[in-house]
Amino acid sequence: MLSGNVRAYLYRTAHNREVDHYRTHRQTEAIDDDWPSAGEADPERALLEHQRQEQLRRALLGLPEEQRTVVELRFLEDWSHNQVAEYLGRSAQATRALQTHAFRNLRKALRGLWMEEKQRCDIANSPGNRI
């Protein structure tokens, strides 16, 4: 088992290489395999889910780097606040504050997008637009 410092060093090195890769290879994604297939039971629902995931991904990428790192490590890698704190060279209390700020920023970023989606659904489901 790797000690905390070695694990943090290896994770940071891998993270930096990934960030460098994406900075130098700005991706312009074509339609990918996550899109619903023609035979899928509910392609509209699958498309909406794909759009929500893309919105969340963009919102995460819009966070300041330390906030994004805390969210990724805490919820994608299942690290404790103490592990994240050691990795970032901060206190556990500071990582909790970064997480709180990250959630606040995500709520702000996603609120507008979800309100637009709700309005579209309300318009589509209004009595004048039903088939």
N, CA, C and O atoms as a GROMACS GRO file, in nm:
protein
  524
    1MET      N    1   0.085  -0.119   0.000
    1MET     CA    2   0.000   0.000   0.000
    1MET      C    3   0.089   0.124   0.000
    1MET      O    4   0.187   0.131   0.073
    2LEU      N    5   0.053   0.221  -0.082
    2LEU     CA    6   0.131   0.344  -0.090
    2LEU      C    7   0.102   0.433   0.029
    2LEU      O    8  -0.011   0.439   0.077
    3SER      N    9   0.203   0.502   0.077
    3SER     CA   10   0.180   0.598   0.184
    3SER      C   11   0.108   0.719   0.127
    3SER      O   12   0.106   0.738   0.005
    4GLY      N   13   0.050   0.800   0.213
    4GLY     CA   14  -0.028   0.915   0.169
    4GLY      C   15   0.050   1.011   0.082
    4GLY      O   16  -0.003   1.059  -0.018
    5ASN      N   17   0.176   1.041   0.118
    5ASN     CA   18   0.254   1.136   0.042
    5ASN      C   19   0.287   1.085  -0.098
    5ASN      O   20   0.281   1.161  -0.194
    6VAL      N   21   0.321   0.958  -0.110
    6VAL     CA   22   0.353   0.901  -0.240
    6VAL      C   23   0.227   0.896  -0.326
    6VAL      O   24   0.230   0.928  -0.444
    7ARG      N   25   0.117   0.854  -0.266
    7ARG     CA   26  -0.011   0.849  -0.338
    7ARG      C   27  -0.050   0.987  -0.387
    7ARG      O   28  -0.091   1.002  -0.502
    8ALA      N   29  -0.038   1.087  -0.302
    8ALA     CA   30  -0.072   1.224  -0.341
    8ALA      C   31   0.020   1.273  -0.453
    8ALA      O   32  -0.025   1.338  -0.547
    9TYR      N   33   0.149   1.242  -0.442
    9TYR     CA   34   0.244   1.282  -0.546
    9TYR      C   35   0.208   1.219  -0.680
    9TYR      O   36   0.206   1.286  -0.783
   10LEU      N   37   0.180   1.090  -0.679
   10LEU     CA   38   0.147   1.020  -0.803
   10LEU      C   39   0.016   1.073  -0.862
   10LEU      O   40   0.005   1.092  -0.984
   11TYR      N   41  -0.082   1.097  -0.777
   11TYR     CA   42  -0.209   1.150  -0.825
   11TYR      C   43  -0.189   1.289  -0.884
   11TYR      O   44  -0.244   1.319  -0.990
   12ARG      N   45  -0.113   1.374  -0.817
   12ARG     CA   46  -0.090   1.510  -0.866
   12ARG      C   47  -0.015   1.507  -1.000
   12ARG      O   48  -0.046   1.584  -1.090
   13THR      N   49   0.082   1.419  -1.012
   13THR     CA   50   0.157   1.407  -1.137
   13THR      C   51   0.065   1.365  -1.251
   13THR      O   52   0.069   1.422  -1.360
   14ALA      N   53  -0.018   1.265  -1.226
   14ALA     CA   54  -0.113   1.220  -1.329
   14ALA      C   55  -0.212   1.330  -1.363
   14ALA      O   56  -0.244   1.352  -1.480
   15HIS      N   57  -0.260   1.400  -1.261
   15HIS     CA   58  -0.355   1.510  -1.284
   15HIS      C   59  -0.293   1.620  -1.369
   15HIS      O   60  -0.355   1.669  -1.463
   16ASN      N   61  -0.170   1.658  -1.337
   16ASN     CA   62  -0.102   1.764  -1.413
   16ASN      C   63  -0.082   1.723  -1.558
   16ASN      O   64  -0.098   1.805  -1.649
   17ARG      N   65  -0.047   1.598  -1.581
   17ARG     CA   66  -0.028   1.550  -1.718
   17ARG      C   67  -0.160   1.554  -1.795
   17ARG      O   68  -0.162   1.591  -1.912
   18GLU      N   69  -0.268   1.517  -1.730
   18GLU     CA   70  -0.399   1.520  -1.794
   18GLU      C   71  -0.439   1.664  -1.828
   18GLU      O   72  -0.488   1.691  -1.938
   19VAL      N   73  -0.420   1.755  -1.734
   19VAL     CA   74  -0.451   1.896  -1.758
   19VAL      C   75  -0.368   1.949  -1.874
   19VAL      O   76  -0.420   2.018  -1.961
   20ASP      N   77  -0.239   1.919  -1.874
   20ASP     CA   78  -0.152   1.963  -1.984
   20ASP      C   79  -0.200   1.908  -2.117
   20ASP      O   80  -0.200   1.979  -2.218
   21HIS      N   81  -0.240   1.781  -2.119
   21HIS     CA   82  -0.289   1.719  -2.242
   21HIS      C   83  -0.411   1.793  -2.295
   21HIS      O   84  -0.418   1.826  -2.413
   22TYR      N   85  -0.508   1.821  -2.206
   22TYR     CA   86  -0.631   1.888  -2.251
   22TYR      C   87  -0.606   2.033  -2.289
   22TYR      O   88  -0.677   2.087  -2.375
   23ARG      N   89  -0.510   2.096  -2.227
   23ARG     CA   90  -0.478   2.234  -2.266
   23ARG      C   91  -0.417   2.239  -2.406
   23ARG      O   92  -0.446   2.329  -2.484
   24THR      N   93  -0.332   2.142  -2.437
   24THR     CA   94  -0.266   2.142  -2.568
   24THR      C   95  -0.352   2.080  -2.677
   24THR      O   96  -0.330   2.107  -2.795
   25HIS      N   97  -0.447   1.998  -2.640
   25HIS     CA   98  -0.534   1.932  -2.738
   25HIS      C   99  -0.678   1.969  -2.711
   25HIS      O  100  -0.762   1.883  -2.683
   26ARG      N  101  -0.707   2.098  -2.721
   26ARG     CA  102  -0.844   2.142  -2.698
   26ARG      C  103  -0.936   2.057  -2.785
   26ARG      O  104  -0.924   2.054  -2.907
   27GLN      N  105  -1.028   1.990  -2.719
   27GLN     CA  106  -1.109   1.898  -2.794
   27GLN      C  107  -1.235   1.965  -2.848
   27GLN      O  108  -1.304   2.039  -2.778
   28THR      N  109  -1.261   1.937  -2.972
   28THR     CA  110  -1.388   1.972  -3.032
   28THR      C  111  -1.456   1.839  -3.060
   28THR      O  112  -1.428   1.771  -3.158
   29GLU      N  113  -1.545   1.805  -2.969
   29GLU     CA  114  -1.605   1.673  -2.974
   29GLU      C  115  -1.706   1.661  -3.085
   29GLU      O  116  -1.792   1.748  -3.103
   30ALA      N  117  -1.695   1.553  -3.158
   30ALA     CA  118  -1.797   1.518  -3.255
   30ALA      C  119  -1.905   1.442  -3.178
   30ALA      O  120  -1.892   1.417  -3.058
   31ILE      N  121  -2.009   1.405  -3.247
   31ILE     CA  122  -2.112   1.324  -3.183
   31ILE      C  123  -2.047   1.197  -3.135
   31ILE      O  124  -1.978   1.129  -3.210
   32ASP      N  125  -2.068   1.164  -3.010
   32ASP     CA  126  -2.000   1.049  -2.952
   32ASP      C  127  -2.094   0.932  -2.933
   32ASP      O  128  -2.213   0.939  -2.967
   33ASP      N  129  -2.041   0.824  -2.879
   33ASP     CA  130  -2.117   0.701  -2.863
   33ASP      C  131  -2.222   0.709  -2.753
   33ASP      O  132  -2.303   0.617  -2.740
   34ASP      N  133  -2.223   0.815  -2.673
   34ASP     CA  134  -2.320   0.828  -2.566
   34ASP      C  135  -2.458   0.869  -2.616
   34ASP      O  136  -2.555   0.863  -2.541
   35TRP      N  137  -2.468   0.909  -2.741
   35TRP     CA  138  -2.595   0.952  -2.795
   35TRP      C  139  -2.686   0.833  -2.810
   35TRP      O  140  -2.639   0.721  -2.830
   36PRO      N  141  -2.816   0.854  -2.800
   36PRO     CA  142  -2.909   0.742  -2.809
   36PRO      C  143  -2.908   0.678  -2.947
   36PRO      O  144  -2.891   0.747  -3.048
   37SER      N  145  -2.925   0.548  -2.949
   37SER     CA  146  -2.932   0.478  -3.077
   37SER      C  147  -3.076   0.481  -3.127
   37SER      O  148  -3.169   0.511  -3.053
   38ALA      N  149  -3.092   0.451  -3.255
   38ALA     CA  150  -3.224   0.457  -3.318
   38ALA      C  151  -3.322   0.361  -3.251
   38ALA      O  152  -3.442   0.389  -3.246
   39GLY      N  153  -3.274   0.249  -3.199
   39GLY     CA  154  -3.362   0.150  -3.138
   39GLY      C  155  -3.385   0.168  -2.990
   39GLY      O  156  -3.452   0.086  -2.928
   40GLU      N  157  -3.332   0.275  -2.932
   40GLU     CA  158  -3.345   0.296  -2.788
   40GLU      C  159  -3.491   0.326  -2.752
   40GLU      O  160  -3.562   0.392  -2.828
   41ALA      N  161  -3.535   0.276  -2.636
   41ALA     CA  162  -3.675   0.285  -2.596
   41ALA      C  163  -3.724   0.430  -2.587
   41ALA      O  164  -3.832   0.460  -2.637
   42ASP      N  165  -3.648   0.518  -2.527
   42ASP     CA  166  -3.690   0.657  -2.511
   42ASP      C  167  -3.574   0.749  -2.549
   42ASP      O  168  -3.503   0.797  -2.460
   43PRO      N  169  -3.555   0.775  -2.676
   43PRO     CA  170  -3.441   0.856  -2.719
   43PRO      C  171  -3.447   1.000  -2.666
   43PRO      O  172  -3.343   1.061  -2.644
   44GLU      N  173  -3.567   1.053  -2.646
   44GLU     CA  174  -3.579   1.190  -2.593
   44GLU      C  175  -3.523   1.197  -2.450
   44GLU      O  176  -3.450   1.290  -2.416
   45ARG      N  177  -3.559   1.099  -2.369
   45ARG     CA  178  -3.508   1.094  -2.231
   45ARG      C  179  -3.356   1.076  -2.230
   45ARG      O  180  -3.286   1.140  -2.152
   46ALA      N  181  -3.306   0.988  -2.318
   46ALA     CA  182  -3.162   0.965  -2.326
   46ALA      C  183  -3.090   1.092  -2.370
   46ALA      O  184  -2.982   1.123  -2.319
   47LEU      N  185  -3.147   1.166  -2.463
   47LEU     CA  186  -3.088   1.291  -2.508
   47LEU      C  187  -3.085   1.394  -2.396
   47LEU      O  188  -2.985   1.463  -2.376
   48LEU      N  189  -3.196   1.405  -2.322
   48LEU     CA  190  -3.200   1.499  -2.210
   48LEU      C  191  -3.096   1.463  -2.104
   48LEU      O  192  -3.031   1.551  -2.048
   49GLU      N  193  -3.082   1.334  -2.076
   49GLU     CA  194  -2.982   1.290  -1.978
   49GLU      C  195  -2.841   1.324  -2.028
   49GLU      O  196  -2.757   1.370  -1.950
   50HIS      N  197  -2.816   1.302  -2.155
   50HIS     CA  198  -2.686   1.336  -2.212
   50HIS      C  199  -2.660   1.486  -2.199
   50HIS      O  200  -2.549   1.528  -2.165
   51GLN      N  201  -2.762   1.568  -2.226
   51GLN     CA  202  -2.747   1.713  -2.214
   51GLN      C  203  -2.720   1.755  -2.070
   51GLN      O  204  -2.639   1.844  -2.045
   52ARG      N  205  -2.788   1.691  -1.975
   52ARG     CA  206  -2.764   1.723  -1.833
   52ARG      C  207  -2.621   1.688  -1.792
   52ARG      O  208  -2.555   1.765  -1.722
   53GLN      N  209  -2.575   1.573  -1.836
   53GLN     CA  210  -2.438   1.533  -1.804
   53GLN      C  211  -2.337   1.631  -1.863
   53GLN      O  212  -2.238   1.665  -1.799
   54GLU      N  213  -2.363   1.675  -1.984
   54GLU     CA  214  -2.274   1.772  -2.049
   54GLU      C  215  -2.277   1.905  -1.975
   54GLU      O  216  -2.172   1.968  -1.959
   55GLN      N  217  -2.393   1.948  -1.929
   55GLN     CA  218  -2.404   2.072  -1.852
   55GLN      C  219  -2.327   2.061  -1.721
   55GLN      O  220  -2.257   2.155  -1.681
   56LEU      N  221  -2.339   1.947  -1.655
   56LEU     CA  222  -2.265   1.927  -1.530
   56LEU      C  223  -2.115   1.926  -1.556
   56LEU      O  224  -2.038   1.986  -1.480
   57ARG      N  225  -2.073   1.860  -1.663
   57ARG     CA  226  -1.930   1.855  -1.697
   57ARG      C  227  -1.877   1.996  -1.721
   57ARG      O  228  -1.769   2.031  -1.672
   58ARG      N  229  -1.951   2.076  -1.795
   58ARG     CA  230  -1.908   2.214  -1.822
   58ARG      C  231  -1.906   2.297  -1.695
   58ARG      O  232  -1.816   2.378  -1.676
   59ALA      N  233  -2.005   2.277  -1.609
   59ALA     CA  234  -2.007   2.351  -1.482
   59ALA      C  235  -1.887   2.313  -1.396
   59ALA      O  236  -1.826   2.400  -1.334
   60LEU      N  237  -1.853   2.185  -1.392
   60LEU     CA  238  -1.735   2.141  -1.316
   60LEU      C  239  -1.608   2.202  -1.375
   60LEU      O  240  -1.521   2.247  -1.300
   61LEU      N  241  -1.597   2.203  -1.506
   61LEU     CA  242  -1.478   2.261  -1.569
   61LEU      C  243  -1.469   2.412  -1.548
   61LEU      O  244  -1.361   2.469  -1.557
   62GLY      N  245  -1.582   2.475  -1.519
   62GLY     CA  246  -1.584   2.618  -1.493
   62GLY      C  247  -1.543   2.657  -1.352
   62GLY      O  248  -1.522   2.775  -1.323
   63LEU      N  249  -1.531   2.558  -1.264
   63LEU     CA  250  -1.489   2.588  -1.127
   63LEU      C  251  -1.341   2.623  -1.123
   63LEU      O  252  -1.264   2.578  -1.207
   64PRO      N  253  -1.301   2.705  -1.025
   64PRO     CA  254  -1.157   2.724  -1.002
   64PRO      C  255  -1.091   2.589  -0.976
   64PRO      O  256  -1.154   2.498  -0.922
   65GLU      N  257  -0.966   2.576  -1.014
   65GLU     CA  258  -0.899   2.446  -1.012
   65GLU      C  259  -0.904   2.377  -0.875
   65GLU      O  260  -0.932   2.258  -0.868
   66GLU      N  261  -0.877   2.450  -0.767
   66GLU     CA  262  -0.877   2.385  -0.635
   66GLU      C  263  -1.016   2.336  -0.597
   66GLU      O  264  -1.029   2.228  -0.538
   67GLN      N  265  -1.120   2.412  -0.629
   67GLN     CA  266  -1.257   2.368  -0.599
   67GLN      C  267  -1.290   2.243  -0.680
   67GLN      O  268  -1.346   2.147  -0.626
   68ARG      N  269  -1.256   2.244  -0.807
   68ARG     CA  270  -1.282   2.128  -0.893
   68ARG      C  271  -1.206   2.005  -0.841
   68ARG      O  272  -1.260   1.894  -0.838
   69THR      N  273  -1.082   2.025  -0.800
   69THR     CA  274  -1.001   1.915  -0.749
   69THR      C  275  -1.064   1.855  -0.624
   69THR      O  276  -1.070   1.733  -0.611
   70VAL      N  277  -1.111   1.940  -0.533
   70VAL     CA  278  -1.176   1.890  -0.412
   70VAL      C  279  -1.299   1.807  -0.448
   70VAL      O  280  -1.317   1.697  -0.395
   71VAL      N  281  -1.383   1.857  -0.537
   71VAL     CA  282  -1.504   1.783  -0.576
   71VAL      C  283  -1.466   1.651  -0.642
   71VAL      O  284  -1.524   1.547  -0.610
   72GLU      N  285  -1.370   1.654  -0.733
   72GLU     CA  286  -1.330   1.530  -0.802
   72GLU      C  287  -1.275   1.427  -0.704
   72GLU      O  288  -1.312   1.310  -0.710
   73LEU      N  289  -1.187   1.470  -0.614
   73LEU     CA  290  -1.127   1.376  -0.520
   73LEU      C  291  -1.229   1.324  -0.419
   73LEU      O  292  -1.230   1.206  -0.386
   74ARG      N  293  -1.314   1.413  -0.369
   74ARG     CA  294  -1.411   1.372  -0.267
   74ARG      C  295  -1.519   1.280  -0.324
   74ARG      O  296  -1.555   1.182  -0.260
   75PHE      N  297  -1.569   1.311  -0.443
   75PHE     CA  298  -1.688   1.241  -0.490
   75PHE      C  299  -1.662   1.144  -0.605
   75PHE      O  300  -1.740   1.051  -0.625
   76LEU      N  301  -1.557   1.163  -0.680
   76LEU     CA  302  -1.525   1.068  -0.786
   76LEU      C  303  -1.422   0.966  -0.740
   76LEU      O  304  -1.427   0.849  -0.779
   77GLU      N  305  -1.329   1.012  -0.656
   77GLU     CA  306  -1.225   0.923  -0.606
   77GLU      C  307  -1.253   0.873  -0.464
   77GLU      O  308  -1.182   0.786  -0.413
   78ASP      N  309  -1.357   0.928  -0.401
   78ASP     CA  310  -1.400   0.888  -0.267
   78ASP      C  311  -1.291   0.908  -0.161
   78ASP      O  312  -1.273   0.824  -0.074
   79TRP      N  313  -1.220   1.021  -0.170
   79TRP     CA  314  -1.118   1.054  -0.072
   79TRP      C  315  -1.184   1.125   0.046
   79TRP      O  316  -1.287   1.189   0.030
   80SER      N  317  -1.124   1.112   0.163
   80SER     CA  318  -1.170   1.184   0.281
   80SER      C  319  -1.119   1.329   0.274
   80SER      O  320  -1.032   1.362   0.194
   81HIS      N  321  -1.177   1.414   0.361
   81HIS     CA  322  -1.128   1.552   0.366
   81HIS      C  323  -0.981   1.555   0.407
   81HIS      O  324  -0.905   1.638   0.357
   82ASN      N  325  -0.942   1.467   0.497
   82ASN     CA  326  -0.802   1.464   0.541
   82ASN      C  327  -0.708   1.426   0.426
   82ASN      O  328  -0.600   1.484   0.413
   83GLN      N  329  -0.748   1.329   0.343
   83GLN     CA  330  -0.665   1.290   0.229
   83GLN      C  331  -0.654   1.406   0.129
   83GLN      O  332  -0.546   1.434   0.078
   84VAL      N  333  -0.766   1.471   0.101
   84VAL     CA  334  -0.765   1.584   0.008
   84VAL      C  335  -0.679   1.697   0.065
   84VAL      O  336  -0.603   1.760  -0.008
   85ALA      N  337  -0.692   1.721   0.195
   85ALA     CA  338  -0.614   1.827   0.260
   85ALA      C  339  -0.465   1.799   0.247
   85ALA      O  340  -0.388   1.889   0.215
   86GLU      N  341  -0.425   1.676   0.271
   86GLU     CA  342  -0.284   1.640   0.260
   86GLU      C  343  -0.235   1.659   0.116
   86GLU      O  344  -0.126   1.712   0.093
   87TYR      N  345  -0.316   1.618   0.020
   87TYR     CA  346  -0.282   1.630  -0.121
   87TYR      C  347  -0.264   1.776  -0.162
   87TYR      O  348  -0.171   1.811  -0.235
   88LEU      N  349  -0.356   1.862  -0.115
   88LEU     CA  350  -0.352   2.004  -0.152
   88LEU      C  351  -0.258   2.086  -0.064
   88LEU      O  352  -0.228   2.201  -0.095
   89GLY      N  353  -0.212   2.026   0.046
   89GLY     CA  354  -0.127   2.101   0.138
   89GLY      C  355  -0.206   2.204   0.216
   89GLY      O  356  -0.156   2.312   0.246
   90ARG      N  357  -0.329   2.171   0.249
   90ARG     CA  358  -0.418   2.259   0.325
   90ARG      C  359  -0.476   2.182   0.443
   90ARG      O  360  -0.450   2.063   0.460
   91SER      N  361  -0.553   2.252   0.523
   91SER     CA  362  -0.619   2.186   0.636
   91SER      C  363  -0.749   2.121   0.587
   91SER      O  364  -0.802   2.157   0.482
   92ALA      N  365  -0.798   2.027   0.666
   92ALA     CA  366  -0.926   1.963   0.632
   92ALA      C  367  -1.038   2.067   0.633
   92ALA      O  368  -1.130   2.061   0.551
   93GLN      N  369  -1.030   2.163   0.724
   93GLN     CA  370  -1.130   2.269   0.730
   93GLN      C  371  -1.128   2.352   0.601
   93GLN      O  372  -1.234   2.391   0.551
   94ALA      N  373  -1.010   2.377   0.547
   94ALA     CA  374  -1.000   2.453   0.422
   94ALA      C  375  -1.060   2.375   0.305
   94ALA      O  376  -1.122   2.434   0.217
   95THR      N  377  -1.043   2.242   0.305
   95THR     CA  378  -1.103   2.163   0.196
   95THR      C  379  -1.255   2.161   0.208
   95THR      O  380  -1.325   2.158   0.107
   96ARG      N  381  -1.306   2.164   0.331
   96ARG     CA  382  -1.452   2.172   0.348
   96ARG      C  383  -1.504   2.306   0.294
   96ARG      O  384  -1.609   2.311   0.231
   97ALA      N  385  -1.430   2.412   0.320
   97ALA     CA  386  -1.470   2.544   0.270
   97ALA      C  387  -1.464   2.546   0.117
   97ALA      O  388  -1.554   2.601   0.053
   98LEU      N  389  -1.360   2.487   0.059
   98LEU     CA  390  -1.351   2.480  -0.088
   98LEU      C  391  -1.468   2.401  -0.145
   98LEU      O  392  -1.523   2.438  -0.249
   99GLN      N  393  -1.505   2.294  -0.078
   99GLN     CA  394  -1.618   2.213  -0.124
   99GLN      C  395  -1.748   2.293  -0.118
   99GLN      O  396  -1.829   2.289  -0.211
  100THR      N  397  -1.767   2.367  -0.008
  100THR     CA  398  -1.887   2.451   0.006
  100THR      C  399  -1.893   2.555  -0.106
  100THR      O  400  -1.998   2.575  -0.166
  101HIS      N  401  -1.781   2.621  -0.132
  101HIS     CA  402  -1.776   2.721  -0.240
  101HIS      C  403  -1.801   2.656  -0.376
  101HIS      O  404  -1.868   2.714  -0.462
  102ALA      N  405  -1.746   2.537  -0.396
  102ALA     CA  406  -1.766   2.466  -0.522
  102ALA      C  407  -1.914   2.435  -0.543
  102ALA      O  408  -1.967   2.456  -0.652
  103PHE      N  409  -1.981   2.386  -0.439
  103PHE     CA  410  -2.124   2.356  -0.451
  103PHE      C  411  -2.205   2.481  -0.480
  103PHE      O  412  -2.298   2.479  -0.560
  104ARG      N  413  -2.169   2.590  -0.413
  104ARG     CA  414  -2.239   2.717  -0.437
  104ARG      C  415  -2.221   2.760  -0.583
  104ARG      O  416  -2.317   2.802  -0.648
  105ASN      N  417  -2.099   2.750  -0.633
  105ASN     CA  418  -2.072   2.788  -0.772
  105ASN      C  419  -2.142   2.695  -0.871
  105ASN      O  420  -2.191   2.740  -0.974
  106LEU      N  421  -2.147   2.567  -0.839
  106LEU     CA  422  -2.218   2.473  -0.926
  106LEU      C  423  -2.368   2.503  -0.929
  106LEU      O  424  -2.430   2.500  -1.035
  107ARG      N  425  -2.424   2.533  -0.812
  107ARG     CA  426  -2.567   2.569  -0.807
  107ARG      C  427  -2.595   2.690  -0.895
  107ARG      O  428  -2.692   2.691  -0.970
  108LYS      N  429  -2.511   2.793  -0.884
  108LYS     CA  430  -2.529   2.913  -0.965
  108LYS      C  431  -2.520   2.881  -1.114
  108LYS      O  432  -2.603   2.926  -1.193
  109ALA      N  433  -2.418   2.804  -1.151
  109ALA     CA  434  -2.397   2.772  -1.292
  109ALA      C  435  -2.510   2.688  -1.348
  109ALA      O  436  -2.552   2.707  -1.462
  110LEU      N  437  -2.560   2.596  -1.268
  110LEU     CA  438  -2.663   2.503  -1.318
  110LEU      C  439  -2.804   2.558  -1.303
  110LEU      O  440  -2.894   2.516  -1.376
  111ARG      N  441  -2.826   2.649  -1.211
  111ARG     CA  442  -2.960   2.703  -1.189
  111ARG      C  443  -3.016   2.763  -1.316
  111ARG      O  444  -3.130   2.735  -1.353
  112GLY      N  445  -2.938   2.846  -1.382
  112GLY     CA  446  -2.984   2.909  -1.505
  112GLY      C  447  -3.015   2.808  -1.614
  112GLY      O  448  -3.114   2.821  -1.685
  113LEU      N  449  -2.930   2.709  -1.627
  113LEU     CA  450  -2.951   2.607  -1.730
  113LEU      C  451  -3.076   2.526  -1.700
  113LEU      O  452  -3.154   2.496  -1.791
  114TRP      N  453  -3.096   2.488  -1.574
  114TRP     CA  454  -3.212   2.408  -1.540
  114TRP      C  455  -3.341   2.490  -1.547
  114TRP      O  456  -3.447   2.435  -1.578
  115MET      N  457  -3.333   2.620  -1.518
  115MET     CA  458  -3.452   2.704  -1.531
  115MET      C  459  -3.492   2.715  -1.679
  115MET      O  460  -3.611   2.712  -1.711
  116GLU      N  461  -3.394   2.727  -1.768
  116GLU     CA  462  -3.423   2.730  -1.911
  116GLU      C  463  -3.489   2.599  -1.955
  116GLU      O  464  -3.585   2.600  -2.031
  117GLU      N  465  -3.437   2.487  -1.905
  117GLU     CA  466  -3.494   2.357  -1.940
  117GLU      C  467  -3.638   2.346  -1.890
  117GLU      O  468  -3.724   2.295  -1.961
  118LYS      N  469  -3.663   2.392  -1.767
  118LYS     CA  470  -3.798   2.387  -1.711
  118LYS      C  471  -3.893   2.471  -1.794
  118LYS      O  472  -4.006   2.429  -1.821
  119GLN      N  473  -3.848   2.589  -1.835
  119GLN     CA  474  -3.934   2.674  -1.917
  119GLN      C  475  -3.966   2.608  -2.050
  119GLN      O  476  -4.080   2.614  -2.096
  120ARG      N  477  -3.866   2.542  -2.112
  120ARG     CA  478  -3.892   2.472  -2.237
  120ARG      C  479  -3.994   2.361  -2.217
  120ARG      O  480  -4.083   2.342  -2.300
  121CYS      N  481  -3.982   2.288  -2.107
  121CYS     CA  482  -4.077   2.180  -2.078
  121CYS      C  483  -4.217   2.235  -2.052
  121CYS      O  484  -4.316   2.179  -2.099
  122ASP      N  485  -4.224   2.346  -1.978
  122ASP     CA  486  -4.354   2.407  -1.949
  122ASP      C  487  -4.421   2.452  -2.078
  122ASP      O  488  -4.542   2.434  -2.096
  123ILE      N  489  -4.344   2.511  -2.168
  123ILE     CA  490  -4.399   2.557  -2.296
  123ILE      C  491  -4.444   2.437  -2.380
  123ILE      O  492  -4.553   2.438  -2.438
  124ALA      N  493  -4.361   2.334  -2.384
  124ALA     CA  494  -4.395   2.216  -2.464
  124ALA      C  495  -4.518   2.145  -2.409
  124ALA      O  496  -4.593   2.084  -2.485
  125ASN      N  497  -4.539   2.151  -2.279
  125ASN     CA  498  -4.652   2.082  -2.218
  125ASN      C  499  -4.774   2.170  -2.198
  125ASN      O  500  -4.874   2.126  -2.141
  126SER      N  501  -4.768   2.295  -2.243
  126SER     CA  502  -4.883   2.383  -2.226
  126SER      C  503  -4.998   2.333  -2.313
  126SER      O  504  -4.975   2.270  -2.416
  127PRO      N  505  -5.123   2.361  -2.273
  127PRO     CA  506  -5.240   2.308  -2.346
  127PRO      C  507  -5.241   2.344  -2.494
  127PRO      O  508  -5.288   2.264  -2.576
  128GLY      N  509  -5.192   2.458  -2.531
  128GLY     CA  510  -5.191   2.498  -2.672
  128GLY      C  511  -5.090   2.422  -2.758
  128GLY      O  512  -5.100   2.424  -2.881
  129ASN      N  513  -4.993   2.355  -2.695
  129ASN     CA  514  -4.890   2.284  -2.769
  129ASN      C  515  -4.905   2.133  -2.767
  129ASN      O  516  -4.821   2.062  -2.823
  130ARG      N  517  -5.010   2.083  -2.705
  130ARG     CA  518  -5.029   1.938  -2.700
  130ARG      C  519  -5.090   1.888  -2.829
  130ARG      O  520  -5.168   1.958  -2.895
  131ILE      N  521  -5.054   1.771  -2.863
  131ILE     CA  522  -5.106   1.710  -2.988
  131ILE      C  523  -5.243   1.650  -2.962
  131ILE      O  524  -5.304   1.595  -3.054
   0.00000   0.00000   0.00000
